[in-house]
């Protein structure tokens, strides 16, 4: 009886120390943070990209 209990405790310990799901949780948290940052800075990023594209378009028109 004691041997079975010890074996069960060892299996429980080894199963609890499995960290294979940690990467998934970290990935989900990173995605959530990135989405939140995009939502917060959407207007600023849109203006910056628009100005950048306008400058590229203006310089391209000068070349052609």
PQR file of N, CA, C, O and H, with PARSE charges and radii, in Angstrom:
ATOM      1  N   UNK A   1       0.824  -1.190   0.000 -0.4000 1.5000
ATOM      2  CA  UNK A   1       0.000   0.000   0.000 -0.0000 2.0000
ATOM      3  C   UNK A   1       0.870   1.257   0.000  0.5500 1.7000
ATOM      4  O   UNK A   1       0.591   2.198  -0.743 -0.5500 1.4000
ATOM      5  N   UNK A   2       1.903   1.284   0.810 -0.4000 1.5000
ATOM      6  CA  UNK A   2       2.776   2.452   0.896 -0.0000 2.0000
ATOM      7  C   UNK A   2       3.532   2.650  -0.416  0.5500 1.7000
ATOM      8  O   UNK A   2       3.787   3.783  -0.823 -0.5500 1.4000
ATOM      9  H   UNK A   2       2.130   0.520   1.413  0.4000 1.0000
ATOM     10  N   UNK A   3       3.894   1.531  -1.087 -0.4000 1.5000
ATOM     11  CA  UNK A   3       4.623   1.615  -2.346 -0.0000 2.0000
ATOM     12  C   UNK A   3       3.742   2.259  -3.416  0.5500 1.7000
ATOM     13  O   UNK A   3       4.215   3.087  -4.194 -0.5500 1.4000
ATOM     14  H   UNK A   3       3.686   0.610  -0.757  0.4000 1.0000
ATOM     15  N   UNK A   4       2.478   1.886  -3.458 -0.4000 1.5000
ATOM     16  CA  UNK A   4       1.557   2.461  -4.441 -0.0000 2.0000
ATOM     17  C   UNK A   4       1.354   3.950  -4.173  0.5500 1.7000
ATOM     18  O   UNK A   4       1.271   4.751  -5.104 -0.5500 1.4000
ATOM     19  H   UNK A   4       2.093   1.213  -2.826  0.4000 1.0000
ATOM     20  N   UNK A   5       1.277   4.312  -2.900 -0.4000 1.5000
ATOM     21  CA  UNK A   5       1.122   5.720  -2.540 -0.0000 2.0000
ATOM     22  C   UNK A   5       2.338   6.518  -2.995  0.5500 1.7000
ATOM     23  O   UNK A   5       2.198   7.606  -3.554 -0.5500 1.4000
ATOM     24  H   UNK A   5       1.345   3.661  -2.143  0.4000 1.0000
ATOM     25  N   UNK A   6       3.524   5.981  -2.758 -0.4000 1.5000
ATOM     26  CA  UNK A   6       4.759   6.667  -3.171 -0.0000 2.0000
ATOM     27  C   UNK A   6       4.816   6.813  -4.694  0.5500 1.7000
ATOM     28  O   UNK A   6       5.196   7.863  -5.211 -0.5500 1.4000
ATOM     29  H   UNK A   6       3.638   5.098  -2.304  0.4000 1.0000
ATOM     30  N   UNK A   7       4.434   5.745  -5.405 -0.4000 1.5000
ATOM     31  CA  UNK A   7       4.429   5.818  -6.863 -0.0000 2.0000
ATOM     32  C   UNK A   7       3.426   6.862  -7.361  0.5500 1.7000
ATOM     33  O   UNK A   7       3.701   7.594  -8.312 -0.5500 1.4000
ATOM     34  H   UNK A   7       4.125   4.892  -4.984  0.4000 1.0000
ATOM     35  N   UNK A   8       2.282   6.923  -6.719 -0.4000 1.5000
ATOM     36  CA  UNK A   8       1.272   7.904  -7.100 -0.0000 2.0000
ATOM     37  C   UNK A   8       1.777   9.321  -6.836  0.5500 1.7000
ATOM     38  O   UNK A   8       1.540  10.219  -7.644 -0.5500 1.4000
ATOM     39  H   UNK A   8       2.059   6.329  -5.946  0.4000 1.0000
ATOM     40  N   UNK A   9       2.463   9.532  -5.725 -0.4000 1.5000
ATOM     41  CA  UNK A   9       2.990  10.859  -5.409 -0.0000 2.0000
ATOM     42  C   UNK A   9       4.073  11.271  -6.407  0.5500 1.7000
ATOM     43  O   UNK A   9       4.150  12.434  -6.804 -0.5500 1.4000
ATOM     44  H   UNK A   9       2.656   8.803  -5.068  0.4000 1.0000
ATOM     45  N   UNK A  10       4.906  10.315  -6.806 -0.4000 1.5000
ATOM     46  CA  UNK A  10       5.956  10.608  -7.791 -0.0000 2.0000
ATOM     47  C   UNK A  10       5.314  10.994  -9.123  0.5500 1.7000
ATOM     48  O   UNK A  10       5.746  11.960  -9.753 -0.5500 1.4000
ATOM     49  H   UNK A  10       4.844   9.371  -6.483  0.4000 1.0000
ATOM     50  N   UNK A  11       4.296  10.261  -9.561 -0.4000 1.5000
ATOM     51  CA  UNK A  11       3.612  10.585 -10.815 -0.0000 2.0000
ATOM     52  C   UNK A  11       2.942  11.955 -10.735  0.5500 1.7000
ATOM     53  O   UNK A  11       2.969  12.721 -11.699 -0.5500 1.4000
ATOM     54  H   UNK A  11       3.945   9.477  -9.049  0.4000 1.0000
ATOM     55  N   UNK A  12       2.347  12.259  -9.593 -0.4000 1.5000
ATOM     56  CA  UNK A  12       1.701  13.551  -9.401 -0.0000 2.0000
ATOM     57  C   UNK A  12       2.726  14.676  -9.467  0.5500 1.7000
ATOM     58  O   UNK A  12       2.479  15.705 -10.096 -0.5500 1.4000
ATOM     59  H   UNK A  12       2.325  11.637  -8.810  0.4000 1.0000
ATOM     60  N   UNK A  13       3.871  14.485  -8.824 -0.4000 1.5000
ATOM     61  CA  UNK A  13       4.925  15.499  -8.830 -0.0000 2.0000
ATOM     62  C   UNK A  13       5.464  15.707 -10.241  0.5500 1.7000
ATOM     63  O   UNK A  13       5.630  16.845 -10.678 -0.5500 1.4000
ATOM     64  H   UNK A  13       4.071  13.649  -8.314  0.4000 1.0000
ATOM     65  N   UNK A  14       5.737  14.624 -10.953 -0.4000 1.5000
ATOM     66  CA  UNK A  14       6.278  14.735 -12.300 -0.0000 2.0000
ATOM     67  C   UNK A  14       5.267  15.374 -13.245  0.5500 1.7000
ATOM     68  O   UNK A  14       5.641  16.140 -14.134 -0.5500 1.4000
ATOM     69  H   UNK A  14       5.602  13.699 -10.598  0.4000 1.0000
ATOM     70  N   UNK A  15       4.004  15.064 -13.057 -0.4000 1.5000
ATOM     71  CA  UNK A  15       2.971  15.663 -13.897 -0.0000 2.0000
ATOM     72  C   UNK A  15       2.800  17.140 -13.610  0.5500 1.7000
ATOM     73  O   UNK A  15       2.545  17.919 -14.528 -0.5500 1.4000
ATOM     74  H   UNK A  15       3.700  14.442 -12.336  0.4000 1.0000
ATOM     75  N   UNK A  16       2.934  17.543 -12.355 -0.4000 1.5000
ATOM     76  CA  UNK A  16       2.771  18.945 -11.987 -0.0000 2.0000
ATOM     77  C   UNK A  16       3.958  19.790 -12.421  0.5500 1.7000
ATOM     78  O   UNK A  16       3.829  21.004 -12.583 -0.5500 1.4000
ATOM     79  H   UNK A  16       3.141  16.911 -11.609  0.4000 1.0000
ATOM     80  N   UNK A  17       5.108  19.165 -12.611 -0.4000 1.5000
ATOM     81  CA  UNK A  17       6.287  19.928 -13.003 -0.0000 2.0000
ATOM     82  C   UNK A  17       6.418  20.072 -14.511  0.5500 1.7000
ATOM     83  O   UNK A  17       7.389  20.652 -14.997 -0.5500 1.4000
ATOM     84  H   UNK A  17       5.214  18.180 -12.480  0.4000 1.0000
ATOM     85  N   UNK A  18       5.451  19.552 -15.252 -0.4000 1.5000
ATOM     86  CA  UNK A  18       5.462  19.680 -16.708 -0.0000 2.0000
ATOM     87  C   UNK A  18       5.114  21.118 -17.070  0.5500 1.7000
ATOM     88  O   UNK A  18       4.048  21.609 -16.698 -0.5500 1.4000
ATOM     89  H   UNK A  18       4.662  19.081 -14.857  0.4000 1.0000
ATOM     90  N   UNK A  19       6.003  21.795 -17.792 -0.4000 1.5000
ATOM     91  CA  UNK A  19       5.818  23.203 -18.113 -0.0000 2.0000
ATOM     92  C   UNK A  19       5.587  23.419 -19.601  0.5500 1.7000
ATOM     93  O   UNK A  19       5.914  24.488 -20.116 -0.5500 1.4000
ATOM     94  H   UNK A  19       6.868  21.396 -18.094  0.4000 1.0000
ATOM     95  N   UNK A  20       5.038  22.448 -20.301 -0.4000 1.5000
ATOM     96  CA  UNK A  20       4.868  22.582 -21.740 -0.0000 2.0000
ATOM     97  C   UNK A  20       3.809  23.611 -22.111  0.5500 1.7000
ATOM     98  O   UNK A  20       3.855  24.147 -23.219 -0.5500 1.4000
ATOM     99  H   UNK A  20       4.772  21.580 -19.883  0.4000 1.0000
ATOM    100  N   UNK A  21       2.864  23.906 -21.235 -0.4000 1.5000
ATOM    101  CA  UNK A  21       1.825  24.879 -21.537 -0.0000 2.0000
ATOM    102  C   UNK A  21       2.222  26.319 -21.259  0.5500 1.7000
ATOM    103  O   UNK A  21       1.481  27.239 -21.604 -0.5500 1.4000
ATOM    104  H   UNK A  21       2.827  23.470 -20.336  0.4000 1.0000
ATOM    105  N   UNK A  22       3.355  26.525 -20.654 -0.4000 1.5000
ATOM    106  CA  UNK A  22       3.783  27.872 -20.297 -0.0000 2.0000
ATOM    107  C   UNK A  22       4.013  28.717 -21.550  0.5500 1.7000
ATOM    108  O   UNK A  22       3.665  29.897 -21.556 -0.5500 1.4000
ATOM    109  H   UNK A  22       3.957  25.777 -20.374  0.4000 1.0000
ATOM    110  N   UNK A  23       4.579  28.155 -22.590 -0.4000 1.5000
ATOM    111  CA  UNK A  23       4.837  28.905 -23.815 -0.0000 2.0000
ATOM    112  C   UNK A  23       3.559  29.430 -24.442  0.5500 1.7000
ATOM    113  O   UNK A  23       3.538  30.550 -24.952 -0.5500 1.4000
ATOM    114  H   UNK A  23       4.861  27.195 -22.585  0.4000 1.0000
ATOM    115  N   UNK A  24       2.507  28.652 -24.415 -0.4000 1.5000
ATOM    116  CA  UNK A  24       1.227  29.069 -24.985 -0.0000 2.0000
ATOM    117  C   UNK A  24       0.658  30.248 -24.213  0.5500 1.7000
ATOM    118  O   UNK A  24       0.166  31.208 -24.806 -0.5500 1.4000
ATOM    119  H   UNK A  24       2.524  27.742 -24.001  0.4000 1.0000
ATOM    120  N   UNK A  25       0.725  30.175 -22.900 -0.4000 1.5000
ATOM    121  CA  UNK A  25       0.205  31.269 -22.074 -0.0000 2.0000
ATOM    122  C   UNK A  25       0.989  32.547 -22.328  0.5500 1.7000
ATOM    123  O   UNK A  25       0.404  33.624 -22.441 -0.5500 1.4000
ATOM    124  H   UNK A  25       1.124  29.395 -22.418  0.4000 1.0000
ATOM    125  N   UNK A  26       2.303  32.434 -22.418 -0.4000 1.5000
ATOM    126  CA  UNK A  26       3.128  33.606 -22.682 -0.0000 2.0000
ATOM    127  C   UNK A  26       2.809  34.206 -24.047  0.5500 1.7000
ATOM    128  O   UNK A  26       2.745  35.427 -24.195 -0.5500 1.4000
ATOM    129  H   UNK A  26       2.778  31.559 -22.326  0.4000 1.0000
ATOM    130  N   UNK A  27       2.611  33.350 -25.038 -0.4000 1.5000
ATOM    131  CA  UNK A  27       2.292  33.819 -26.381 -0.0000 2.0000
ATOM    132  C   UNK A  27       0.949  34.558 -26.394  0.5500 1.7000
ATOM    133  O   UNK A  27       0.825  35.608 -27.025 -0.5500 1.4000
ATOM    134  H   UNK A  27       2.663  32.359 -24.918  0.4000 1.0000
ATOM    135  N   UNK A  28      -0.031  34.026 -25.714 -0.4000 1.5000
ATOM    136  CA  UNK A  28      -1.339  34.679 -25.652 -0.0000 2.0000
ATOM    137  C   UNK A  28      -1.225  36.035 -24.959  0.5500 1.7000
ATOM    138  O   UNK A  28      -1.823  37.010 -25.414 -0.5500 1.4000
ATOM    139  H   UNK A  28       0.069  33.173 -25.201  0.4000 1.0000
ATOM    140  N   UNK A  29      -0.470  36.108 -23.872 -0.4000 1.5000
ATOM    141  CA  UNK A  29      -0.301  37.385 -23.170 -0.0000 2.0000
ATOM    142  C   UNK A  29       0.403  38.422 -24.043  0.5500 1.7000
ATOM    143  O   UNK A  29       0.035  39.597 -24.026 -0.5500 1.4000
ATOM    144  H   UNK A  29       0.016  35.316 -23.502  0.4000 1.0000
ATOM    145  N   UNK A  30       1.400  38.004 -24.796 -0.4000 1.5000
ATOM    146  CA  UNK A  30       2.109  38.919 -25.689 -0.0000 2.0000
ATOM    147  C   UNK A  30       1.162  39.449 -26.756  0.5500 1.7000
ATOM    148  O   UNK A  30       1.177  40.641 -27.062 -0.5500 1.4000
ATOM    149  H   UNK A  30       1.700  37.050 -24.810  0.4000 1.0000
ATOM    150  N   UNK A  31       0.343  38.576 -27.321 -0.4000 1.5000
ATOM    151  CA  UNK A  31      -0.612  39.004 -28.351 -0.0000 2.0000
ATOM    152  C   UNK A  31      -1.622  39.991 -27.766  0.5500 1.7000
ATOM    153  O   UNK A  31      -1.958  40.986 -28.409 -0.5500 1.4000
ATOM    154  H   UNK A  31       0.331  37.607 -27.072  0.4000 1.0000
ATOM    155  N   UNK A  32      -2.102  39.726 -26.561 -0.4000 1.5000
ATOM    156  CA  UNK A  32      -3.061  40.628 -25.909 -0.0000 2.0000
ATOM    157  C   UNK A  32      -2.433  42.005 -25.682  0.5500 1.7000
ATOM    158  O   UNK A  32      -3.077  43.028 -25.917 -0.5500 1.4000
ATOM    159  H   UNK A  32      -1.829  38.918 -26.039  0.4000 1.0000
ATOM    160  N   UNK A  33      -1.196  42.031 -25.234 -0.4000 1.5000
ATOM    161  CA  UNK A  33      -0.511  43.312 -25.006 -0.0000 2.0000
ATOM    162  C   UNK A  33      -0.315  44.055 -26.325  0.5500 1.7000
ATOM    163  O   UNK A  33      -0.515  45.268 -26.383 -0.5500 1.4000
ATOM    164  H   UNK A  33      -0.673  41.200 -25.043  0.4000 1.0000
ATOM    165  N   UNK A  34       0.068  43.349 -27.373 -0.4000 1.5000
ATOM    166  CA  UNK A  34       0.257  44.000 -28.675 -0.0000 2.0000
ATOM    167  C   UNK A  34      -1.051  44.573 -29.209  0.5500 1.7000
ATOM    168  O   UNK A  34      -1.066  45.676 -29.754 -0.5500 1.4000
ATOM    169  H   UNK A  34       0.230  42.363 -27.326  0.4000 1.0000
ATOM    170  N   UNK A  35      -2.136  43.840 -29.059 -0.4000 1.5000
ATOM    171  CA  UNK A  35      -3.437  44.338 -29.511 -0.0000 2.0000
ATOM    172  C   UNK A  35      -3.833  45.579 -28.717  0.5500 1.7000
ATOM    173  O   UNK A  35      -4.357  46.539 -29.283 -0.5500 1.4000
ATOM    174  H   UNK A  35      -2.124  42.944 -28.616  0.4000 1.0000
ATOM    175  N   UNK A  36      -3.586  45.561 -27.413 -0.4000 1.5000
ATOM    176  CA  UNK A  36      -3.904  46.724 -26.577 -0.0000 2.0000
ATOM    177  C   UNK A  36      -3.086  47.938 -27.004  0.5500 1.7000
ATOM    178  O   UNK A  36      -3.609  49.051 -27.049 -0.5500 1.4000
ATOM    179  H   UNK A  36      -3.160  44.781 -26.954  0.4000 1.0000
ATOM    180  N   UNK A  37      -1.812  47.734 -27.315 -0.4000 1.5000
ATOM    181  CA  UNK A  37      -0.970  48.852 -27.763 -0.0000 2.0000
ATOM    182  C   UNK A  37      -1.446  49.413 -29.091  0.5500 1.7000
ATOM    183  O   UNK A  37      -1.444  50.628 -29.288 -0.5500 1.4000
ATOM    184  H   UNK A  37      -1.388  46.829 -27.278  0.4000 1.0000
ATOM    185  N   UNK A  38      -1.850  48.545 -29.996 -0.4000 1.5000
ATOM    186  CA  UNK A  38      -2.367  49.011 -31.290 -0.0000 2.0000
ATOM    187  C   UNK A  38      -3.636  49.829 -31.089  0.5500 1.7000
ATOM    188  O   UNK A  38      -3.818  50.864 -31.730 -0.5500 1.4000
ATOM    189  H   UNK A  38      -1.852  47.558 -29.836  0.4000 1.0000
ATOM    190  N   UNK A  39      -4.513  49.369 -30.203 -0.4000 1.5000
ATOM    191  CA  UNK A  39      -5.746  50.108 -29.944 -0.0000 2.0000
ATOM    192  C   UNK A  39      -5.438  51.474 -29.325  0.5500 1.7000
ATOM    193  O   UNK A  39      -6.050  52.474 -29.699 -0.5500 1.4000
ATOM    194  H   UNK A  39      -4.365  48.528 -29.682  0.4000 1.0000
ATOM    195  N   UNK A  40      -4.501  51.519 -28.388 -0.4000 1.5000
ATOM    196  CA  UNK A  40      -4.173  52.778 -27.724 -0.0000 2.0000
ATOM    197  C   UNK A  40      -3.530  53.796 -28.665  0.5500 1.7000
ATOM    198  O   UNK A  40      -3.833  54.987 -28.596 -0.5500 1.4000
ATOM    199  H   UNK A  40      -4.003  50.706 -28.085  0.4000 1.0000
ATOM    200  N   UNK A  41      -2.648  53.329 -29.537 -0.4000 1.5000
ATOM    201  CA  UNK A  41      -1.871  54.241 -30.369 -0.0000 2.0000
ATOM    202  C   UNK A  41      -2.289  54.203 -31.837  0.5500 1.7000
ATOM    203  O   UNK A  41      -1.499  54.544 -32.718 -0.5500 1.4000
ATOM    204  H   UNK A  41      -2.402  52.362 -29.593  0.4000 1.0000
ATOM    205  N   UNK A  42      -3.519  53.792 -32.102 -0.4000 1.5000
ATOM    206  CA  UNK A  42      -3.988  53.642 -33.474 -0.0000 2.0000
ATOM    207  C   UNK A  42      -3.952  54.958 -34.244  0.5500 1.7000
ATOM    208  O   UNK A  42      -3.485  54.994 -35.382 -0.5500 1.4000
ATOM    209  H   UNK A  42      -4.161  53.515 -31.387  0.4000 1.0000
ATOM    210  N   UNK A  43      -4.433  56.027 -33.644 -0.4000 1.5000
ATOM    211  CA  UNK A  43      -4.470  57.321 -34.332 -0.0000 2.0000
ATOM    212  C   UNK A  43      -3.068  57.831 -34.654  0.5500 1.7000
ATOM    213  O   UNK A  43      -2.812  58.304 -35.761 -0.5500 1.4000
ATOM    214  H   UNK A  43      -4.813  55.998 -32.719  0.4000 1.0000
ATOM    215  N   UNK A  44      -2.170  57.732 -33.688 -0.4000 1.5000
ATOM    216  CA  UNK A  44      -0.794  58.183 -33.912 -0.0000 2.0000
ATOM    217  C   UNK A  44      -0.089  57.370 -34.975  0.5500 1.7000
ATOM    218  O   UNK A  44       0.641  57.920 -35.799 -0.5500 1.4000
ATOM    219  H   UNK A  44      -2.378  57.347 -32.789  0.4000 1.0000
ATOM    220  N   UNK A  45      -0.302  56.058 -34.964 -0.4000 1.5000
ATOM    221  CA  UNK A  45       0.332  55.205 -35.968 -0.0000 2.0000
ATOM    222  C   UNK A  45      -0.237  55.486 -37.350  0.5500 1.7000
ATOM    223  O   UNK A  45       0.496  55.463 -38.339 -0.5500 1.4000
ATOM    224  H   UNK A  45      -0.895  55.611 -34.295  0.4000 1.0000
ATOM    225  N   UNK A  46      -1.540  55.752 -37.428 -0.4000 1.5000
ATOM    226  CA  UNK A  46      -2.164  56.049 -38.717 -0.0000 2.0000
ATOM    227  C   UNK A  46      -1.600  57.345 -39.295  0.5500 1.7000
ATOM    228  O   UNK A  46      -1.289  57.409 -40.484 -0.5500 1.4000
ATOM    229  H   UNK A  46      -2.135  55.770 -36.625  0.4000 1.0000
ATOM    230  N   UNK A  47      -1.467  58.375 -38.466 -0.4000 1.5000
ATOM    231  CA  UNK A  47      -0.925  59.651 -38.937 -0.0000 2.0000
ATOM    232  C   UNK A  47       0.526  59.496 -39.379  0.5500 1.7000
ATOM    233  O   UNK A  47       0.928  60.027 -40.415 -0.5500 1.4000
ATOM    234  H   UNK A  47      -1.720  58.323 -37.499  0.4000 1.0000
ATOM    235  N   UNK A  48       1.308  58.767 -38.590 -0.4000 1.5000
ATOM    236  CA  UNK A  48       2.723  58.578 -38.921 -0.0000 2.0000
ATOM    237  C   UNK A  48       2.882  57.809 -40.227  0.5500 1.7000
ATOM    238  O   UNK A  48       3.684  58.192 -41.078 -0.5500 1.4000
ATOM    239  H   UNK A  48       0.982  58.335 -37.749  0.4000 1.0000
ATOM    240  N   UNK A  49       2.129  56.734 -40.391 -0.4000 1.5000
ATOM    241  CA  UNK A  49       2.224  55.960 -41.631 -0.0000 2.0000
ATOM    242  C   UNK A  49       1.725  56.764 -42.827  0.5500 1.7000
ATOM    243  O   UNK A  49       2.284  56.665 -43.919 -0.5500 1.4000
ATOM    244  H   UNK A  49       1.477  56.423 -39.699  0.4000 1.0000
ATOM    245  N   UNK A  50       0.685  57.550 -42.625 -0.4000 1.5000
ATOM    246  CA  UNK A  50       0.172  58.382 -43.711 -0.0000 2.0000
ATOM    247  C   UNK A  50       1.225  59.404 -44.149  0.5500 1.7000
ATOM    248  O   UNK A  50       1.446  59.587 -45.346 -0.5500 1.4000
ATOM    249  H   UNK A  50       0.232  57.630 -41.737  0.4000 1.0000
ATOM    250  N   UNK A  51       1.865  60.061 -43.203 -0.4000 1.5000
ATOM    251  CA  UNK A  51       2.926  61.021 -43.532 -0.0000 2.0000
ATOM    252  C   UNK A  51       4.084  60.333 -44.246  0.5500 1.7000
ATOM    253  O   UNK A  51       4.639  60.868 -45.206 -0.5500 1.4000
ATOM    254  H   UNK A  51       1.686  59.913 -42.231  0.4000 1.0000
ATOM    255  N   UNK A  52       4.444  59.146 -43.771 -0.4000 1.5000
ATOM    256  CA  UNK A  52       5.544  58.388 -44.377 -0.0000 2.0000
ATOM    257  C   UNK A  52       5.212  58.026 -45.824  0.5500 1.7000
ATOM    258  O   UNK A  52       6.058  58.165 -46.707 -0.5500 1.4000
ATOM    259  H   UNK A  52       3.993  58.711 -42.991  0.4000 1.0000
ATOM    260  N   UNK A  53       4.003  57.568 -46.067 -0.4000 1.5000
ATOM    261  CA  UNK A  53       3.594  57.191 -47.431 -0.0000 2.0000
ATOM    262  C   UNK A  53       3.521  58.425 -48.324  0.5500 1.7000
ATOM    263  O   UNK A  53       3.896  58.367 -49.495 -0.5500 1.4000
ATOM    264  H   UNK A  53       3.315  57.455 -45.350  0.4000 1.0000
ATOM    265  N   UNK A  54       3.041  59.540 -47.777 -0.4000 1.5000
ATOM    266  CA  UNK A  54       2.999  60.781 -48.559 -0.0000 2.0000
ATOM    267  C   UNK A  54       4.404  61.228 -48.961  0.5500 1.7000
ATOM    268  O   UNK A  54       4.609  61.665 -50.093 -0.5500 1.4000
ATOM    269  H   UNK A  54       2.737  59.588 -46.826  0.4000 1.0000
ATOM    270  N   UNK A  55       5.365  61.125 -48.059 -0.4000 1.5000
ATOM    271  CA  UNK A  55       6.752  61.499 -48.383 -0.0000 2.0000
ATOM    272  C   UNK A  55       7.319  60.584 -49.458  0.5500 1.7000
ATOM    273  O   UNK A  55       7.981  61.052 -50.384 -0.5500 1.4000
ATOM    274  H   UNK A  55       5.199  60.770 -47.139  0.4000 1.0000
ATOM    275  N   UNK A  56       7.069  59.301 -49.347 -0.4000 1.5000
ATOM    276  CA  UNK A  56       7.561  58.347 -50.362 -0.0000 2.0000
ATOM    277  C   UNK A  56       6.926  58.645 -51.706  0.5500 1.7000
ATOM    278  O   UNK A  56       7.602  58.618 -52.734 -0.5500 1.4000
ATOM    279  H   UNK A  56       6.531  58.921 -48.595  0.4000 1.0000
ATOM    280  N   UNK A  57       5.626  58.929 -51.708 -0.4000 1.5000
ATOM    281  CA  UNK A  57       4.916  59.236 -52.956 -0.0000 2.0000
ATOM    282  C   UNK A  57       5.458  60.520 -53.579  0.5500 1.7000
ATOM    283  O   UNK A  57       5.631  60.600 -54.795 -0.5500 1.4000
ATOM    284  H   UNK A  57       5.076  58.951 -50.873  0.4000 1.0000
ATOM    285  N   UNK A  58       5.725  61.520 -52.747 -0.4000 1.5000
ATOM    286  CA  UNK A  58       6.274  62.772 -53.261 -0.0000 2.0000
ATOM    287  C   UNK A  58       7.654  62.592 -53.869  0.5500 1.7000
ATOM    288  O   UNK A  58       7.949  63.151 -54.926 -0.5500 1.4000
ATOM    289  H   UNK A  58       5.584  61.455 -51.759  0.4000 1.0000
ATOM    290  N   UNK A  59       8.493  61.819 -53.211 -0.4000 1.5000
ATOM    291  CA  UNK A  59       9.830  61.579 -53.748 -0.0000 2.0000
ATOM    292  C   UNK A  59       9.792  60.718 -54.996  0.5500 1.7000
ATOM    293  O   UNK A  59      10.608  60.892 -55.901 -0.5500 1.4000
ATOM    294  H   UNK A  59       8.254  61.365 -52.353  0.4000 1.0000
ATOM    295  N   UNK A  60       8.855  59.796 -55.048 -0.4000 1.5000
ATOM    296  CA  UNK A  60       8.721  58.967 -56.245 -0.0000 2.0000
ATOM    297  C   UNK A  60       8.264  59.802 -57.427  0.5500 1.7000
ATOM    298  O   UNK A  60       8.714  59.587 -58.552 -0.5500 1.4000
ATOM    299  H   UNK A  60       8.192  59.654 -54.313  0.4000 1.0000
ATOM    300  N   UNK A  61       7.370  60.755 -57.180 -0.4000 1.5000
ATOM    301  CA  UNK A  61       6.907  61.623 -58.260 -0.0000 2.0000
ATOM    302  C   UNK A  61       8.041  62.515 -58.788  0.5500 1.7000
ATOM    303  O   UNK A  61       8.067  62.840 -59.975 -0.5500 1.4000
ATOM    304  H   UNK A  61       7.004  60.930 -56.266  0.4000 1.0000
ATOM    305  N   UNK A  62       8.973  62.910 -57.917 -0.4000 1.5000
ATOM    306  CA  UNK A  62      10.116  63.715 -58.343 -0.0000 2.0000
ATOM    307  C   UNK A  62      11.032  62.908 -59.255  0.5500 1.7000
ATOM    308  O   UNK A  62      11.620  63.453 -60.189 -0.5500 1.4000
ATOM    309  H   UNK A  62       8.951  62.646 -56.952  0.4000 1.0000
ATOM    310  N   UNK A  63      11.153  61.631 -58.990 -0.4000 1.5000
ATOM    311  CA  UNK A  63      12.050  60.795 -59.805 -0.0000 2.0000
ATOM    312  C   UNK A  63      11.462  60.507 -61.180  0.5500 1.7000
ATOM    313  O   UNK A  63      12.199  60.409 -62.160 -0.5500 1.4000
ATOM    314  H   UNK A  63      10.676  61.188 -58.231  0.4000 1.0000
ATOM    315  N   UNK A  64      10.154  60.372 -61.258 -0.4000 1.5000
ATOM    316  CA  UNK A  64       9.542  60.006 -62.551 -0.0000 2.0000
ATOM    317  C   UNK A  64       8.903  61.186 -63.141  0.5500 1.7000
ATOM    318  O   UNK A  64       8.330  61.099 -64.227 -0.5500 1.4000
ATOM    319  H   UNK A  64       9.556  60.452 -60.462  0.4000 1.0000
TER
END
